[in-house]
């Protein structure tokens, strides 16, 4: 199978190579730093940072599933990938993406409990509950994404040129020589469960958060909102671009447009997440400074 990428012009690809390399390096280093800082600092061993470690791990897996192959292809004239390798990459991207959606919803619930029910926070978000929630996120995403892909496999035909820089499911679906209406409905349904339901849970959580914050003093408002700004920024960036890709009508689908939209939630979002959380969090900045000074 051939990945068409962004351009057939080698000079254009050579110019794009350092850009994507920098993105990948920043994403990898940033997410690894978040994991190390939180893991090595006992003061950050709280539910909020436990979920943040999981988010950084997911982002690390997300970018590593697509960017290394892209970097190789940018400097190559033969941008091929085996059918097995393509299917593995496609399923990994869907699985990791769905897992991140569920985790962001859990993080919103954590902020809801912390702000709306602070006296019961330690009980409601005890470590056993946090571990069960994270386990549920991974298992639910596996059941929702991986199992349907085996029940309704996509059979591709020749020619098999993928108009994308990675094996994205909508692009691979275009290669099938059979009727793919059932798979298209399945993808939309999975997108509804994996994207829209967690997003609705996030919206409901923040409606309760805002209503609670408006009742407290002005000094407490800024402190409460400061713990949510990073999460809101990540949610808007990630969910916005993903919904544009997977929840729009098939008649409006443009693979060329989707190819550039994917850059935001596969590359830009994993790179920005560590930066967003570190800049908006004093405890993370202090722990990072302590780790660097040592």
C-alpha positions in Angstrom: 0.0 0.0 0.0 1.2 3.5 -0.8 0.8 6.6 1.4 0.6 9.7 -0.7 1.5 12.0 2.1 1.4 15.7 1.6 3.3 16.2 -1.6 5.2 14.3 -4.3 7.8 17.1 -4.5 10.9 16.0 -2.6 11.9 19.6 -1.9 8.6 20.3 -0.2 9.0 17.1 1.8 12.5 18.0 2.9 11.2 21.4 4.1 8.4 19.6 6.0 10.7 17.1 7.6 12.3 19.4 10.2 8.9 20.9 11.2 7.4 17.5 12.0 10.7 16.3 13.6 10.6 19.3 16.0 6.9 18.6 16.7 7.7 14.9 17.5 10.7 15.8 19.7 8.8 18.4 21.7 5.9 16.0 22.1 8.1 13.1 23.2 10.2 15.1 25.6 7.3 17.1 27.0 5.1 14.0 27.7 8.1 12.1 29.2 8.9 15.0 31.4 5.3 15.2 32.7 5.4 11.5 33.5 8.8 11.7 35.2 7.9 14.9 37.2 4.7 13.5 38.6 6.0 10.0 39.2 9.1 11.2 41.1 7.3 13.9 43.2 5.2 12.5 46.0 3.4 15.8 46.4 1.8 15.3 43.0 0.5 11.8 43.8 -3.1 12.9 43.6 -6.0 11.7 41.4 -5.7 14.8 39.1 -2.1 14.2 38.3 -2.6 10.4 38.1 -5.0 11.1 35.2 -2.5 13.6 33.8 0.2 10.9 33.7 -2.2 8.6 31.8 -3.0 11.4 29.4 0.7 12.0 28.7 1.2 8.3 28.1 -1.7 8.2 25.7 -0.3 11.3 23.8 3.1 9.7 23.6 1.6 6.6 22.1 -0.6 8.7 19.8 2.2 10.7 18.2 4.5 7.7 18.0 1.9 5.7 16.1 2.0 8.1 13.1 4.9 10.6 13.1 8.0 8.2 12.9 6.5 6.6 9.8 5.7 10.1 8.3 9.3 11.2 8.9 10.7 8.2 7.1 8.3 8.7 4.2 9.2 12.4 3.8 12.7 11.5 2.9 11.7 8.5 0.8 10.5 8.0 -2.8 8.8 4.7 -1.9 6.2 5.5 0.8 4.8 2.0 1.2 3.3 0.2 4.1 2.2 -3.4 4.3 -1.5 -4.2 4.6 -1.0 -5.7 8.0 1.1 -2.7 9.2 -1.6 -0.3 7.8 -4.4 -2.1 9.6 -2.4 -2.2 12.9 -1.7 1.5 12.6 -5.3 2.3 11.8 -6.6 0.3 14.8 -4.0 1.7 17.2 -4.9 5.3 16.2 -8.6 4.7 16.7 -8.0 2.8 20.0 -5.7 5.5 21.4 -7.9 8.3 20.2 -11.0 6.8 21.8 -9.2 6.2 25.0 -8.1 9.8 25.2 -11.7 11.0 24.7 -12.9 8.8 27.6 -10.0 9.9 29.8 -10.7 13.6 29.2 -14.3 12.9 30.3 -13.0 11.3 33.5 -10.7 14.3 34.1 -13.7 16.6 33.9 -15.6 14.4 36.4 -12.5 14.7 38.7 -12.7 18.5 38.5 -16.5 18.3 39.1 -16.0 16.3 42.3 -13.1 18.5 43.5 -15.0 21.8 43.1 -18.6 20.8 43.7 -18.1 18.2 46.4 -14.7 19.0 48.0 -15.6 17.5 51.4 -16.2 14.1 49.8 -13.4 14.3 47.3 -11.0 11.9 49.1 -13.8 9.4 49.4 -15.3 9.7 45.9 -11.9 9.8 44.2 -9.9 7.4 46.3 -7.1 5.4 44.6 -9.1 2.3 44.0 -11.8 4.3 42.3 -9.2 6.1 40.1 -7.6 2.8 39.1 -11.0 1.3 38.2 -11.9 4.4 36.2 -8.6 4.2 34.2 -9.0 0.5 33.6 -12.6 1.1 32.5 -11.4 3.7 30.0 -8.9 1.3 28.4 -11.3 -1.7 28.4 -14.3 0.2 27.1 -12.2 1.7 24.2 -10.9 -1.7 23.3 -14.4 -3.2 23.2 -15.8 -0.2 21.3 -13.0 0.1 18.7 -11.0 -3.1 18.3 -13.8 -5.8 18.5 -16.1 -4.1 15.8 -13.1 -3.8 13.5 -12.7 -7.6 13.5 -16.4 -8.2 13.1 -16.6 -5.9 10.1 -13.2 -5.8 8.4 -12.3 -3.5 5.6 -11.3 -5.4 2.5 -9.1 -3.2 0.3 -8.6 -3.5 -3.5 -6.1 -2.4 -6.0 -5.0 0.3 -6.8 -4.3 1.0 -3.1 -3.0 4.5 -2.8 -4.0 6.1 0.5 -4.5 9.9 0.2 -3.1 10.5 3.6 0.1 10.5 5.6 -1.1 7.6 7.8 -3.6 4.8 7.6 -6.6 6.8 8.8 -9.8 4.8 8.8 -11.9 7.0 6.4 -9.0 7.1 3.9 -8.6 3.3 4.0 -12.4 2.9 3.7 -12.2 4.6 0.3 -10.0 1.8 -1.0 -12.6 -0.9 -0.6 -14.1 -2.4 -3.7 -17.2 -3.6 -1.8 -20.2 -1.7 -0.4 -18.9 0.1 2.7 -22.2 1.6 3.9 -22.4 -0.8 6.9 -18.8 0.1 7.9 -19.6 3.8 7.4 -22.6 3.6 9.7 -20.4 1.7 12.2 -17.7 4.3 12.1 -20.3 7.1 12.7 -21.8 5.1 15.6 -18.4 4.5 17.2 -17.6 8.2 16.7 -20.8 9.1 18.5 -20.0 6.8 21.4 -16.3 7.7 21.6 -16.5 11.4 20.9 -20.0 12.9 21.5 -20.9 11.0 24.7 -17.7 11.9 26.5 -18.0 15.5 25.2 -21.6 15.7 26.6 -20.3 14.4 30.0 -17.7 17.1 29.9 -20.2 19.8 29.1 -22.5 18.6 32.0 -19.6 18.5 34.4 -18.6 22.1 33.6 -22.2 23.4 33.8 -22.3 22.2 37.5 -18.7 23.5 38.0 -19.6 27.0 36.7 -22.8 27.1 38.8 -20.9 26.1 41.9 -18.0 28.6 41.3 -20.4 31.5 40.8 -21.7 31.0 44.3 -18.2 31.3 46.0 -16.1 34.4 46.7 -14.2 36.2 44.0 -10.8 35.0 45.3 -12.0 31.4 45.3 -13.4 31.8 41.8 -10.0 32.4 40.2 -8.4 29.5 42.1 -11.2 27.1 41.1 -11.2 28.1 37.4 -7.4 27.9 37.3 -7.6 24.2 37.9 -9.9 23.8 34.9 -8.4 26.1 32.2 -5.8 23.6 31.1 -8.4 20.8 30.7 -10.8 23.1 28.9 -8.1 24.1 26.4 -7.1 20.5 25.7 -10.8 19.5 25.3 -11.5 22.2 22.8 -8.4 21.5 20.7 -8.8 17.8 20.6 -12.6 17.3 20.4 -13.1 20.1 18.0 -10.9 18.7 15.3 -11.9 15.1 15.9 -15.6 15.9 15.6 -15.0 17.8 12.3 -13.4 14.6 10.9 -15.6 11.8 12.2 -19.1 13.3 12.9 -19.7 15.2 9.7 -21.9 13.7 6.9 -20.1 11.5 4.5 -21.2 13.7 1.6 -19.2 16.5 3.0 -16.0 14.5 3.5 -12.9 15.7 1.8 -9.9 13.4 2.4 -7.5 16.2 1.5 -9.1 18.5 4.1 -9.2 15.7 6.7 -5.5 15.0 6.1 -4.6 18.5 7.4 -7.2 18.4 10.2 -5.6 15.2 11.5 -2.4 17.1 12.1 -4.0 19.0 15.0 -5.2 16.0 17.0 -2.5 13.5 16.1 0.5 15.9 16.2 -0.2 19.4 17.6 -2.4 18.3 20.5 0.0 15.8 22.0 2.8 18.4 21.7 0.8 21.2 23.3 -0.8 19.2 26.2 2.4 19.1 28.3 3.0 22.8 27.6 -0.6 23.7 28.5 -0.6 21.8 31.8 2.9 22.9 32.9 2.3 26.6 32.1 -1.1 26.7 33.9 0.0 24.7 36.9 2.3 26.1 39.7 2.8 22.7 41.3 4.0 21.1 38.0 6.3 24.1 37.3 7.8 23.9 40.8 8.3 20.1 40.5 9.8 20.5 37.0 12.2 23.2 38.2 13.2 21.0 41.1 13.8 18.0 38.8 16.0 20.1 36.4 18.0 21.7 39.2 18.8 18.3 40.6 
